[in-house]
């Protein structure tokens, strides 16, 4: 009986050690950080696209660049 009780305690301790190690592991942390960085970059890109579509500054910039390139080529 005592031997069974001791073996059950060992099993319980080893299971709790495995759970503790698994909870404290940070294997997926870098993946989560990369995902947050990508979400932030996508948010900034959306804001930039929204600004560019509301103003004509990007169009004017591209037109002026193309005009200067074409004037130097011909």
PDB file with one MODEL, atoms N, CA, C and O in Angstrom:
MODEL        1
ATOM      1  N   UNK A   1       0.825  -1.191   0.000  1.00  0.00           N
ATOM      2  CA  UNK A   1       0.000   0.000   0.000  1.00  0.00           C
ATOM      3  C   UNK A   1       0.873   1.260   0.000  1.00  0.00           C
ATOM      4  O   UNK A   1       0.624   2.197  -0.758  1.00  0.00           O
ATOM      5  N   UNK A   2       1.889   1.271   0.852  1.00  0.00           N
ATOM      6  CA  UNK A   2       2.778   2.425   0.915  1.00  0.00           C
ATOM      7  C   UNK A   2       3.533   2.602  -0.392  1.00  0.00           C
ATOM      8  O   UNK A   2       3.757   3.725  -0.844  1.00  0.00           O
ATOM      9  N   UNK A   3       3.925   1.486  -0.996  1.00  0.00           N
ATOM     10  CA  UNK A   3       4.653   1.531  -2.267  1.00  0.00           C
ATOM     11  C   UNK A   3       3.769   2.140  -3.361  1.00  0.00           C
ATOM     12  O   UNK A   3       4.253   2.926  -4.176  1.00  0.00           O
ATOM     13  N   UNK A   4       2.492   1.788  -3.387  1.00  0.00           N
ATOM     14  CA  UNK A   4       1.558   2.336  -4.371  1.00  0.00           C
ATOM     15  C   UNK A   4       1.364   3.831  -4.149  1.00  0.00           C
ATOM     16  O   UNK A   4       1.305   4.601  -5.107  1.00  0.00           O
ATOM     17  N   UNK A   5       1.266   4.234  -2.912  1.00  0.00           N
ATOM     18  CA  UNK A   5       1.098   5.648  -2.587  1.00  0.00           C
ATOM     19  C   UNK A   5       2.314   6.450  -3.013  1.00  0.00           C
ATOM     20  O   UNK A   5       2.170   7.545  -3.556  1.00  0.00           O
ATOM     21  N   UNK A   6       3.500   5.929  -2.779  1.00  0.00           N
ATOM     22  CA  UNK A   6       4.733   6.610  -3.168  1.00  0.00           C
ATOM     23  C   UNK A   6       4.815   6.710  -4.684  1.00  0.00           C
ATOM     24  O   UNK A   6       5.206   7.750  -5.214  1.00  0.00           O
ATOM     25  N   UNK A   7       4.450   5.642  -5.388  1.00  0.00           N
ATOM     26  CA  UNK A   7       4.514   5.681  -6.847  1.00  0.00           C
ATOM     27  C   UNK A   7       3.485   6.664  -7.411  1.00  0.00           C
ATOM     28  O   UNK A   7       3.751   7.315  -8.421  1.00  0.00           O
ATOM     29  N   UNK A   8       2.319   6.782  -6.776  1.00  0.00           N
ATOM     30  CA  UNK A   8       1.323   7.767  -7.214  1.00  0.00           C
ATOM     31  C   UNK A   8       1.826   9.193  -6.989  1.00  0.00           C
ATOM     32  O   UNK A   8       1.578  10.074  -7.813  1.00  0.00           O
ATOM     33  N   UNK A   9       2.526   9.424  -5.887  1.00  0.00           N
ATOM     34  CA  UNK A   9       3.088  10.742  -5.624  1.00  0.00           C
ATOM     35  C   UNK A   9       4.156  11.092  -6.652  1.00  0.00           C
ATOM     36  O   UNK A   9       4.239  12.237  -7.096  1.00  0.00           O
ATOM     37  N   UNK A  10       4.973  10.115  -7.033  1.00  0.00           N
ATOM     38  CA  UNK A  10       6.005  10.338  -8.036  1.00  0.00           C
ATOM     39  C   UNK A  10       5.370  10.671  -9.374  1.00  0.00           C
ATOM     40  O   UNK A  10       5.831  11.575 -10.071  1.00  0.00           O
ATOM     41  N   UNK A  11       4.314   9.951  -9.740  1.00  0.00           N
ATOM     42  CA  UNK A  11       3.613  10.222 -10.995  1.00  0.00           C
ATOM     43  C   UNK A  11       2.996  11.623 -10.956  1.00  0.00           C
ATOM     44  O   UNK A  11       3.066  12.360 -11.939  1.00  0.00           O
ATOM     45  N   UNK A  12       2.401  11.984  -9.837  1.00  0.00           N
ATOM     46  CA  UNK A  12       1.783  13.302  -9.719  1.00  0.00           C
ATOM     47  C   UNK A  12       2.832  14.404  -9.801  1.00  0.00           C
ATOM     48  O   UNK A  12       2.609  15.432 -10.441  1.00  0.00           O
ATOM     49  N   UNK A  13       3.968  14.194  -9.157  1.00  0.00           N
ATOM     50  CA  UNK A  13       5.031  15.199  -9.213  1.00  0.00           C
ATOM     51  C   UNK A  13       5.602  15.328 -10.621  1.00  0.00           C
ATOM     52  O   UNK A  13       5.854  16.436 -11.095  1.00  0.00           O
ATOM     53  N   UNK A  14       5.805  14.199 -11.284  1.00  0.00           N
ATOM     54  CA  UNK A  14       6.358  14.281 -12.632  1.00  0.00           C
ATOM     55  C   UNK A  14       5.365  14.931 -13.586  1.00  0.00           C
ATOM     56  O   UNK A  14       5.772  15.653 -14.495  1.00  0.00           O
ATOM     57  N   UNK A  15       4.081  14.691 -13.398  1.00  0.00           N
ATOM     58  CA  UNK A  15       3.066  15.331 -14.244  1.00  0.00           C
ATOM     59  C   UNK A  15       3.036  16.838 -13.988  1.00  0.00           C
ATOM     60  O   UNK A  15       2.933  17.628 -14.926  1.00  0.00           O
ATOM     61  N   UNK A  16       3.125  17.231 -12.731  1.00  0.00           N
ATOM     62  CA  UNK A  16       3.109  18.667 -12.432  1.00  0.00           C
ATOM     63  C   UNK A  16       4.383  19.337 -12.941  1.00  0.00           C
ATOM     64  O   UNK A  16       4.344  20.489 -13.374  1.00  0.00           O
ATOM     65  N   UNK A  17       5.512  18.629 -12.893  1.00  0.00           N
ATOM     66  CA  UNK A  17       6.747  19.177 -13.452  1.00  0.00           C
ATOM     67  C   UNK A  17       6.623  19.379 -14.955  1.00  0.00           C
ATOM     68  O   UNK A  17       7.064  20.393 -15.497  1.00  0.00           O
ATOM     69  N   UNK A  18       6.012  18.394 -15.625  1.00  0.00           N
ATOM     70  CA  UNK A  18       5.830  18.526 -17.080  1.00  0.00           C
ATOM     71  C   UNK A  18       4.902  19.687 -17.413  1.00  0.00           C
ATOM     72  O   UNK A  18       5.149  20.427 -18.365  1.00  0.00           O
ATOM     73  N   UNK A  19       3.843  19.847 -16.638  1.00  0.00           N
ATOM     74  CA  UNK A  19       2.909  20.964 -16.868  1.00  0.00           C
ATOM     75  C   UNK A  19       3.608  22.291 -16.615  1.00  0.00           C
ATOM     76  O   UNK A  19       3.462  23.231 -17.397  1.00  0.00           O
ATOM     77  N   UNK A  20       4.367  22.372 -15.528  1.00  0.00           N
ATOM     78  CA  UNK A  20       5.079  23.605 -15.205  1.00  0.00           C
ATOM     79  C   UNK A  20       6.087  23.955 -16.305  1.00  0.00           C
ATOM     80  O   UNK A  20       6.196  25.115 -16.704  1.00  0.00           O
ATOM     81  N   UNK A  21       6.819  22.953 -16.791  1.00  0.00           N
ATOM     82  CA  UNK A  21       7.789  23.207 -17.870  1.00  0.00           C
ATOM     83  C   UNK A  21       7.096  23.650 -19.150  1.00  0.00           C
ATOM     84  O   UNK A  21       7.579  24.539 -19.852  1.00  0.00           O
ATOM     85  N   UNK A  22       5.972  23.030 -19.446  1.00  0.00           N
ATOM     86  CA  UNK A  22       5.255  23.386 -20.662  1.00  0.00           C
ATOM     87  C   UNK A  22       4.682  24.799 -20.575  1.00  0.00           C
ATOM     88  O   UNK A  22       4.691  25.530 -21.565  1.00  0.00           O
ATOM     89  N   UNK A  23       4.187  25.186 -19.410  1.00  0.00           N
ATOM     90  CA  UNK A  23       3.630  26.523 -19.244  1.00  0.00           C
ATOM     91  C   UNK A  23       4.711  27.602 -19.248  1.00  0.00           C
ATOM     92  O   UNK A  23       4.468  28.730 -19.678  1.00  0.00           O
ATOM     93  N   UNK A  24       5.895  27.254 -18.772  1.00  0.00           N
ATOM     94  CA  UNK A  24       6.957  28.253 -18.726  1.00  0.00           C
ATOM     95  C   UNK A  24       7.779  28.285 -20.005  1.00  0.00           C
ATOM     96  O   UNK A  24       8.633  29.158 -20.160  1.00  0.00           O
ATOM     97  N   UNK A  25       7.544  27.361 -20.919  1.00  0.00           N
ATOM     98  CA  UNK A  25       8.285  27.353 -22.186  1.00  0.00           C
ATOM     99  C   UNK A  25       7.854  28.535 -23.037  1.00  0.00           C
ATOM    100  O   UNK A  25       6.678  28.897 -23.060  1.00  0.00           O
ATOM    101  N   UNK A  26       8.807  29.137 -23.735  1.00  0.00           N
ATOM    102  CA  UNK A  26       8.496  30.300 -24.558  1.00  0.00           C
ATOM    103  C   UNK A  26       8.773  30.018 -26.031  1.00  0.00           C
ATOM    104  O   UNK A  26       9.218  30.902 -26.763  1.00  0.00           O
ATOM    105  N   UNK A  27       8.512  28.807 -26.458  1.00  0.00           N
ATOM    106  CA  UNK A  27       8.763  28.416 -27.845  1.00  0.00           C
ATOM    107  C   UNK A  27       7.904  29.173 -28.839  1.00  0.00           C
ATOM    108  O   UNK A  27       8.382  29.501 -29.925  1.00  0.00           O
ATOM    109  N   UNK A  28       6.664  29.460 -28.512  1.00  0.00           N
ATOM    110  CA  UNK A  28       5.775  30.170 -29.422  1.00  0.00           C
ATOM    111  C   UNK A  28       5.792  31.671 -29.247  1.00  0.00           C
ATOM    112  O   UNK A  28       5.081  32.387 -29.952  1.00  0.00           O
ATOM    113  N   UNK A  29       6.592  32.157 -28.317  1.00  0.00           N
ATOM    114  CA  UNK A  29       6.598  33.590 -28.044  1.00  0.00           C
ATOM    115  C   UNK A  29       7.119  34.391 -29.231  1.00  0.00           C
ATOM    116  O   UNK A  29       6.561  35.440 -29.552  1.00  0.00           O
ATOM    117  N   UNK A  30       8.164  33.926 -29.880  1.00  0.00           N
ATOM    118  CA  UNK A  30       8.701  34.681 -31.003  1.00  0.00           C
ATOM    119  C   UNK A  30       7.707  34.705 -32.158  1.00  0.00           C
ATOM    120  O   UNK A  30       7.621  35.705 -32.872  1.00  0.00           O
ATOM    121  N   UNK A  31       6.965  33.639 -32.353  1.00  0.00           N
ATOM    122  CA  UNK A  31       5.945  33.622 -33.396  1.00  0.00           C
ATOM    123  C   UNK A  31       4.869  34.660 -33.104  1.00  0.00           C
ATOM    124  O   UNK A  31       4.416  35.356 -34.013  1.00  0.00           O
ATOM    125  N   UNK A  32       4.462  34.769 -31.857  1.00  0.00           N
ATOM    126  CA  UNK A  32       3.464  35.759 -31.480  1.00  0.00           C
ATOM    127  C   UNK A  32       4.008  37.175 -31.664  1.00  0.00           C
ATOM    128  O   UNK A  32       3.278  38.069 -32.092  1.00  0.00           O
ATOM    129  N   UNK A  33       5.280  37.378 -31.345  1.00  0.00           N
ATOM    130  CA  UNK A  33       5.871  38.709 -31.526  1.00  0.00           C
ATOM    131  C   UNK A  33       5.935  39.082 -33.001  1.00  0.00           C
ATOM    132  O   UNK A  33       5.648  40.222 -33.368  1.00  0.00           O
ATOM    133  N   UNK A  34       6.312  38.126 -33.850  1.00  0.00           N
ATOM    134  CA  UNK A  34       6.332  38.384 -35.283  1.00  0.00           C
ATOM    135  C   UNK A  34       4.934  38.708 -35.796  1.00  0.00           C
ATOM    136  O   UNK A  34       4.769  39.594 -36.636  1.00  0.00           O
ATOM    137  N   UNK A  35       3.938  38.003 -35.301  1.00  0.00           N
ATOM    138  CA  UNK A  35       2.562  38.261 -35.728  1.00  0.00           C
ATOM    139  C   UNK A  35       2.132  39.671 -35.333  1.00  0.00           C
ATOM    140  O   UNK A  35       1.467  40.356 -36.109  1.00  0.00           O
ATOM    141  N   UNK A  36       2.506  40.106 -34.133  1.00  0.00           N
ATOM    142  CA  UNK A  36       2.151  41.464 -33.710  1.00  0.00           C
ATOM    143  C   UNK A  36       2.861  42.521 -34.545  1.00  0.00           C
ATOM    144  O   UNK A  36       2.274  43.552 -34.872  1.00  0.00           O
ATOM    145  N   UNK A  37       4.113  42.273 -34.891  1.00  0.00           N
ATOM    146  CA  UNK A  37       4.847  43.216 -35.742  1.00  0.00           C
ATOM    147  C   UNK A  37       4.199  43.287 -37.115  1.00  0.00           C
ATOM    148  O   UNK A  37       4.051  44.373 -37.677  1.00  0.00           O
ATOM    149  N   UNK A  38       3.811  42.138 -37.661  1.00  0.00           N
ATOM    150  CA  UNK A  38       3.150  42.127 -38.967  1.00  0.00           C
ATOM    151  C   UNK A  38       1.808  42.850 -38.929  1.00  0.00           C
ATOM    152  O   UNK A  38       1.457  43.558 -39.874  1.00  0.00           O
ATOM    153  N   UNK A  39       1.061  42.678 -37.849  1.00  0.00           N
ATOM    154  CA  UNK A  39      -0.204  43.399 -37.720  1.00  0.00           C
ATOM    155  C   UNK A  39       0.029  44.900 -37.632  1.00  0.00           C
ATOM    156  O   UNK A  39      -0.729  45.678 -38.211  1.00  0.00           O
ATOM    157  N   UNK A  40       1.054  45.312 -36.925  1.00  0.00           N
ATOM    158  CA  UNK A  40       1.376  46.732 -36.835  1.00  0.00           C
ATOM    159  C   UNK A  40       1.792  47.302 -38.180  1.00  0.00           C
ATOM    160  O   UNK A  40       1.377  48.401 -38.549  1.00  0.00           O
ATOM    161  N   UNK A  41       2.615  46.552 -38.919  1.00  0.00           N
ATOM    162  CA  UNK A  41       3.037  47.006 -40.245  1.00  0.00           C
ATOM    163  C   UNK A  41       1.855  47.081 -41.189  1.00  0.00           C
ATOM    164  O   UNK A  41       1.767  48.007 -41.995  1.00  0.00           O
ATOM    165  N   UNK A  42       0.945  46.124 -41.104  1.00  0.00           N
ATOM    166  CA  UNK A  42      -0.252  46.161 -41.957  1.00  0.00           C
ATOM    167  C   UNK A  42      -1.123  47.363 -41.606  1.00  0.00           C
ATOM    168  O   UNK A  42      -1.701  47.989 -42.494  1.00  0.00           O
ATOM    169  N   UNK A  43      -1.219  47.686 -40.328  1.00  0.00           N
ATOM    170  CA  UNK A  43      -1.992  48.865 -39.919  1.00  0.00           C
ATOM    171  C   UNK A  43      -1.404  50.153 -40.460  1.00  0.00           C
ATOM    172  O   UNK A  43      -2.130  51.025 -40.937  1.00  0.00           O
ATOM    173  N   UNK A  44      -0.078  50.271 -40.387  1.00  0.00           N
ATOM    174  CA  UNK A  44       0.582  51.466 -40.931  1.00  0.00           C
ATOM    175  C   UNK A  44       0.387  51.537 -42.445  1.00  0.00           C
ATOM    176  O   UNK A  44       0.151  52.614 -42.991  1.00  0.00           O
ATOM    177  N   UNK A  45       0.486  50.398 -43.120  1.00  0.00           N
ATOM    178  CA  UNK A  45       0.286  50.361 -44.568  1.00  0.00           C
ATOM    179  C   UNK A  45      -1.135  50.768 -44.932  1.00  0.00           C
ATOM    180  O   UNK A  45      -1.341  51.492 -45.906  1.00  0.00           O
ATOM    181  N   UNK A  46      -2.116  50.310 -44.161  1.00  0.00           N
ATOM    182  CA  UNK A  46      -3.500  50.707 -44.425  1.00  0.00           C
ATOM    183  C   UNK A  46      -3.701  52.208 -44.237  1.00  0.00           C
ATOM    184  O   UNK A  46      -4.403  52.851 -45.018  1.00  0.00           O
ATOM    185  N   UNK A  47      -3.086  52.756 -43.206  1.00  0.00           N
ATOM    186  CA  UNK A  47      -3.196  54.200 -43.000  1.00  0.00           C
ATOM    187  C   UNK A  47      -2.542  54.974 -44.148  1.00  0.00           C
ATOM    188  O   UNK A  47      -3.071  55.994 -44.590  1.00  0.00           O
ATOM    189  N   UNK A  48      -1.414  54.497 -44.621  1.00  0.00           N
ATOM    190  CA  UNK A  48      -0.727  55.145 -45.730  1.00  0.00           C
ATOM    191  C   UNK A  48      -1.553  55.071 -47.005  1.00  0.00           C
ATOM    192  O   UNK A  48      -1.644  56.052 -47.742  1.00  0.00           O
ATOM    193  N   UNK A  49      -2.150  53.927 -47.270  1.00  0.00           N
ATOM    194  CA  UNK A  49      -2.993  53.784 -48.461  1.00  0.00           C
ATOM    195  C   UNK A  49      -4.225  54.667 -48.347  1.00  0.00           C
ATOM    196  O   UNK A  49      -4.632  55.284 -49.331  1.00  0.00           O
ATOM    197  N   UNK A  50      -4.820  54.736 -47.176  1.00  0.00           N
ATOM    198  CA  UNK A  50      -5.996  55.594 -46.988  1.00  0.00           C
ATOM    199  C   UNK A  50      -5.632  57.058 -47.209  1.00  0.00           C
ATOM    200  O   UNK A  50      -6.389  57.798 -47.837  1.00  0.00           O
ATOM    201  N   UNK A  51      -4.481  57.477 -46.698  1.00  0.00           N
ATOM    202  CA  UNK A  51      -4.036  58.857 -46.908  1.00  0.00           C
ATOM    203  C   UNK A  51      -3.754  59.115 -48.385  1.00  0.00           C
ATOM    204  O   UNK A  51      -4.119  60.165 -48.915  1.00  0.00           O
ATOM    205  N   UNK A  52      -3.110  58.169 -49.044  1.00  0.00           N
ATOM    206  CA  UNK A  52      -2.744  58.354 -50.446  1.00  0.00           C
ATOM    207  C   UNK A  52      -3.965  58.414 -51.344  1.00  0.00           C
ATOM    208  O   UNK A  52      -3.953  59.119 -52.352  1.00  0.00           O
ATOM    209  N   UNK A  53      -5.010  57.695 -51.003  1.00  0.00           N
ATOM    210  CA  UNK A  53      -6.203  57.729 -51.841  1.00  0.00           C
ATOM    211  C   UNK A  53      -7.026  58.995 -51.615  1.00  0.00           C
ATOM    212  O   UNK A  53      -7.766  59.415 -52.504  1.00  0.00           O
ATOM    213  N   UNK A  54      -6.907  59.602 -50.448  1.00  0.00           N
ATOM    214  CA  UNK A  54      -7.674  60.824 -50.175  1.00  0.00           C
ATOM    215  C   UNK A  54      -6.993  62.068 -50.734  1.00  0.00           C
ATOM    216  O   UNK A  54      -7.669  63.053 -51.031  1.00  0.00           O
ATOM    217  N   UNK A  55      -5.694  62.046 -50.879  1.00  0.00           N
ATOM    218  CA  UNK A  55      -4.974  63.195 -51.409  1.00  0.00           C
ATOM    219  C   UNK A  55      -4.410  62.852 -52.774  1.00  0.00           C
ATOM    220  O   UNK A  55      -4.301  61.680 -53.135  1.00  0.00           O
ATOM    221  N   UNK A  56      -4.059  63.861 -53.518  1.00  0.00           N
ATOM    222  CA  UNK A  56      -3.471  63.611 -54.833  1.00  0.00           C
ATOM    223  C   UNK A  56      -1.967  63.863 -54.822  1.00  0.00           C
ATOM    224  O   UNK A  56      -1.359  64.051 -55.875  1.00  0.00           O
ATOM    225  N   UNK A  57      -1.373  63.867 -53.647  1.00  0.00           N
ATOM    226  CA  UNK A  57       0.063  64.141 -53.536  1.00  0.00           C
ATOM    227  C   UNK A  57       0.901  63.023 -54.148  1.00  0.00           C
ATOM    228  O   UNK A  57       1.930  63.294 -54.767  1.00  0.00           O
ATOM    229  N   UNK A  58       0.481  61.792 -53.987  1.00  0.00           N
ATOM    230  CA  UNK A  58       1.232  60.673 -54.552  1.00  0.00           C
ATOM    231  C   UNK A  58       1.173  60.732 -56.076  1.00  0.00           C
ATOM    232  O   UNK A  58       2.173  60.502 -56.755  1.00  0.00           O
ATOM    233  N   UNK A  59       0.001  61.040 -56.597  1.00  0.00           N
ATOM    234  CA  UNK A  59      -0.155  61.161 -58.053  1.00  0.00           C
ATOM    235  C   UNK A  59       0.714  62.278 -58.596  1.00  0.00           C
ATOM    236  O   UNK A  59       1.385  62.110 -59.614  1.00  0.00           O
ATOM    237  N   UNK A  60       0.703  63.419 -57.920  1.00  0.00           N
ATOM    238  CA  UNK A  60       1.546  64.537 -58.375  1.00  0.00           C
ATOM    239  C   UNK A  60       3.023  64.197 -58.298  1.00  0.00           C
ATOM    240  O   UNK A  60       3.790  64.566 -59.187  1.00  0.00           O
ATOM    241  N   UNK A  61       3.431  63.499 -57.249  1.00  0.00           N
ATOM    242  CA  UNK A  61       4.827  63.099 -57.109  1.00  0.00           C
ATOM    243  C   UNK A  61       5.238  62.164 -58.237  1.00  0.00           C
ATOM    244  O   UNK A  61       6.281  62.361 -58.860  1.00  0.00           O
ATOM    245  N   UNK A  62       4.426  61.149 -58.502  1.00  0.00           N
ATOM    246  CA  UNK A  62       4.753  60.219 -59.569  1.00  0.00           C
ATOM    247  C   UNK A  62       4.759  60.906 -60.935  1.00  0.00           C
ATOM    248  O   UNK A  62       5.610  60.615 -61.775  1.00  0.00           O
ATOM    249  N   UNK A  63       3.811  61.815 -61.153  1.00  0.00           N
ATOM    250  CA  UNK A  63       3.780  62.547 -62.421  1.00  0.00           C
ATOM    251  C   UNK A  63       5.019  63.414 -62.592  1.00  0.00           C
ATOM    252  O   UNK A  63       5.582  63.476 -63.685  1.00  0.00           O
ATOM    253  N   UNK A  64       5.447  64.077 -61.538  1.00  0.00           N
ATOM    254  CA  UNK A  64       6.631  64.923 -61.659  1.00  0.00           C
ATOM    255  C   UNK A  64       7.896  64.090 -61.892  1.00  0.00           C
ATOM    256  O   UNK A  64       8.771  64.487 -62.662  1.00  0.00           O
ATOM    257  N   UNK A  65       7.987  62.948 -61.232  1.00  0.00           N
ATOM    258  CA  UNK A  65       9.137  62.070 -61.438  1.00  0.00           C
ATOM    259  C   UNK A  65       9.154  61.557 -62.878  1.00  0.00           C
ATOM    260  O   UNK A  65      10.194  61.586 -63.535  1.00  0.00           O
ATOM    261  N   UNK A  66       8.022  61.096 -63.361  1.00  0.00           N
ATOM    262  CA  UNK A  66       7.950  60.607 -64.741  1.00  0.00           C
ATOM    263  C   UNK A  66       8.226  61.714 -65.756  1.00  0.00           C
ATOM    264  O   UNK A  66       8.888  61.474 -66.765  1.00  0.00           O
ATOM    265  N   UNK A  67       7.719  62.932 -65.496  1.00  0.00           N
ATOM    266  CA  UNK A  67       7.986  64.047 -66.398  1.00  0.00           C
ATOM    267  C   UNK A  67       9.472  64.355 -66.464  1.00  0.00           C
ATOM    268  O   UNK A  67      10.005  64.598 -67.547  1.00  0.00           O
ATOM    269  N   UNK A  68      10.152  64.348 -65.317  1.00  0.00           N
ATOM    270  CA  UNK A  68      11.579  64.624 -65.319  1.00  0.00           C
ATOM    271  C   UNK A  68      12.373  63.525 -66.006  1.00  0.00           C
ATOM    272  O   UNK A  68      13.332  63.811 -66.723  1.00  0.00           O
ATOM    273  N   UNK A  69      11.993  62.287 -65.799  1.00  0.00           N
ATOM    274  CA  UNK A  69      12.677  61.172 -66.455  1.00  0.00           C
ATOM    275  C   UNK A  69      12.491  61.247 -67.960  1.00  0.00           C
ATOM    276  O   UNK A  69      13.442  61.072 -68.722  1.00  0.00           O
ATOM    277  N   UNK A  70      11.260  61.507 -68.386  1.00  0.00           N
ATOM    278  CA  UNK A  70      10.990  61.589 -69.818  1.00  0.00           C
ATOM    279  C   UNK A  70      11.663  62.788 -70.471  1.00  0.00           C
ATOM    280  O   UNK A  70      12.079  62.711 -71.628  1.00  0.00           O
ATOM    281  N   UNK A  71      11.774  63.889 -69.744  1.00  0.00           N
ATOM    282  CA  UNK A  71      12.446  65.059 -70.326  1.00  0.00           C
ATOM    283  C   UNK A  71      13.939  64.824 -70.500  1.00  0.00           C
ATOM    284  O   UNK A  71      14.552  65.395 -71.402  1.00  0.00           O
ATOM    285  N   UNK A  72      14.528  64.001 -69.660  1.00  0.00           N
ATOM    286  CA  UNK A  72      15.963  63.708 -69.795  1.00  0.00           C
ATOM    287  C   UNK A  72      16.234  62.661 -70.863  1.00  0.00           C
ATOM    288  O   UNK A  72      17.320  62.633 -71.442  1.00  0.00           O
ATOM    289  N   UNK A  73      15.270  61.812 -71.125  1.00  0.00           N
ATOM    290  CA  UNK A  73      15.439  60.748 -72.111  1.00  0.00           C
ATOM    291  C   UNK A  73      15.288  61.313 -73.522  1.00  0.00           C
ATOM    292  O   UNK A  73      16.062  60.938 -74.403  1.00  0.00           O
ATOM    293  N   UNK A  74      14.353  62.172 -73.761  1.00  0.00           N
ATOM    294  CA  UNK A  74      14.118  62.694 -75.115  1.00  0.00           C
ATOM    295  C   UNK A  74      14.922  63.907 -75.431  1.00  0.00           C
ATOM    296  O   UNK A  74      14.819  64.446 -76.534  1.00  0.00           O
TER     297      UNK A  74
ENDMDL
END
